[in-house]
């Protein structure tokens, strides 16, 4: 069952003194299924936040339509059971974290008894049990991200839309948020989030959509998009001399010295077997040998390069 559906979603703005036309979203189709984690991926300016604003009813589409739980998005009923965390959140700096959550809980109509019970639990969930009575003006950027995530969880929504939830977090904070998102999915929640941290999206998502210049370039399950083909092999070794390093370097696409370790990116299994044999015969130490499969970063970079090549070609034709 699809929780979010969008068909032909498009947004046109007119800006500036000359009312120049800007079209950040150009015919987006989406299907976000119940109980899954859906990653909405793309570079800055690709149309991610504009799409989210249309899905949450903050702005109206110029054309196309979207539904949440089968309810057309412009209707307030579509936002029942929806928790939203925008990228650029505004906080009441004079409130403590606990007061901030209580205020938003009251706006949502959460009963007082439920607020008193759930707010300490939410602070614990997002890693802020010690900061509930601290004024938000004293929060770091990472702490603000965490309190924003806690606000999105108020009222126990079954759908979460999170715009860059891991922005500003340190590695431990990102790990905590990843684990929380997985826990929410395991509890039956549906999570739709944007991220520019592709490794996080690859670890978390069931499905992804890649948006470029306001249009969906790819949409589907990770296994379908990335495939299982091996695109290379990474070999990490130690205790090799300069001559062997130069010999292995000839077999590799790239060679990197990492202190006392050497990383070789080999193009295929045949080259890996040859390199491994050379290392073992020379008495070197193999630290790791791992196949490399296509990643979201590879997919996105490939799309960006193709788009850049098309733009250059069109520019040459115009000249």
C-alpha positions, 0 to 999 in steps of 0.5 A, spaced: 500 500 500 502 506 498 502 511 503 505 517 499 503 518 491 505 523 487 503 524 479 506 529 475 508 534 481 510 541 478 512 547 481 513 554 478 515 560 481 516 567 478 521 571 482 525 578 481 523 585 478 522 582 471 518 576 474 523 571 471 520 564 471 523 558 475 521 551 475 524 547 481 520 541 480 518 538 473 513 533 473 515 528 479 512 521 480 513 518 487 510 511 490 512 511 498 510 504 501 507 503 508 512 500 513 518 502 508 524 507 509 524 511 502 530 516 501 529 522 496 536 523 494 539 529 490 544 535 489 543 541 492 538 545 488 535 539 485 528 540 488 528 536 494 525 541 499 520 544 494 517 537 493 517 536 500 513 543 501 508 540 496 507 534 500 506 537 506 501 542 504 506 548 505 506 550 498 501 548 492 503 545 486 502 549 479 500 542 476 500 535 478 497 531 484 499 528 491 496 524 496 497 521 503 494 515 505 489 516 499 487 523 501 489 529 497 495 533 500 491 540 500 486 537 505 488 538 512 486 531 513 492 528 509 496 531 515 493 527 520 498 522 523 504 525 519 510 528 523 515 533 519 522 535 520 524 541 516 531 542 514 531 549 516 527 549 523 525 555 527 526 554 534 523 558 540 530 560 543 527 562 550 524 555 551 527 549 554 527 543 550 522 540 554 517 546 554 518 546 546 516 539 546 510 541 550 508 547 546 508 543 540 504 537 543 499 542 545 498 545 538 498 538 535 492 536 541 496 531 544 493 530 551 496 533 557 497 526 560 500 523 554 505 529 553 507 528 560 509 521 559 512 521 552 516 528 552 521 524 557 521 518 552 522 522 546 528 526 549 531 519 551 530 517 544 534 522 541 539 523 546 537 529 549 535 526 556 540 531 560 538 537 556 531 537 557 531 543 562 536 547 558 534 553 553 534 552 546 539 558 545 544 554 548 543 548 544 549 546 539 547 545 531 547 537 532 542 538 539 537 542 535 537 537 529 535 532 535 530 536 538 527 537 531 527 530 530 523 529 537 518 534 535 517 530 529 515 524 533 510 527 537 503 524 537 506 517 535 505 519 527 505 513 523 508 517 517 515 521 518 517 526 513 524 528 515 528 533 511 536 532 512 535 529 519 542 528 519 545 534 517 550 537 523 550 531 526 557 528 528 559 521 527 556 518 533 549 522 532 548 520 525 549 513 528 544 514 533 539 517 528 540 511 523 539 506 529 532 510 531 530 510 524 531 503 523 527 502 530 521 506 527 521 502 521 521 496 525 515 499 529 511 499 523 512 507 521 513 509 514 519 514 513 521 519 507 527 523 508 532 527 504 539 526 505 546 528 501 550 523 505 549 518 500 552 512 505 547 513 510 541 513 505 545 506 502 545 503 509 538 505 511 533 505 505 528 500 502 527 504 496 530 511 493 529 516 488 534 520 485 532 527 483 536 532 478 534 538 476 527 537 478 526 531 475 526 523 477 532 520 474 531 513 478 526 510 482 526 503 485 529 498 490 536 499 492 537 492 489 534 493 482 538 500 482 545 498 484 545 491 482 549 485 484 555 486 479 562 486 482 565 493 479 572 492 482 576 489 488 579 493 493 586 490 496 589 493 502 596 490 504 602 491 508 609 489 509 611 490 501 617 494 498 617 499 493 618 495 487 612 491 489 608 497 490 610 500 483 608 493 480 602 492 484 600 500 482 600 497 474 595 492 476 590 498 479 586 503 477 588 507 483 593 506 489 593 510 495 598 510 501 595 510 508 601 510 513 604 503 513 598 500 509 597 500 501 590 500 498 589 498 491 583 499 487 583 493 482 578 493 476 576 486 476 577 479 480 582 477 475 587 483 476 585 481 484 588 474 483 594 476 480 595 482 485 594 477 491 599 472 488 604 477 487 603 479 495 603 472 498 610 470 494 613 476 496 611 475 503 607 481 504 601 481 509 594 482 506 589 486 510 583 485 506 580 483 500 573 486 498 569 486 492 566 493 490 559 494 487 556 500 485 554 505 490 549 510 490 554 515 489 557 512 483 549 512 480 549 520 482 556 521 479 554 518 473 548 522 472 551 528 474 556 527 469 551 525 463 547 531 465 554 536 464 556 532 458 549 534 455 549 541 457 556 542 454 553 539 447 547 543 447 551 549 448 556 547 442 550 546 438 547 553 440 554 556 438 
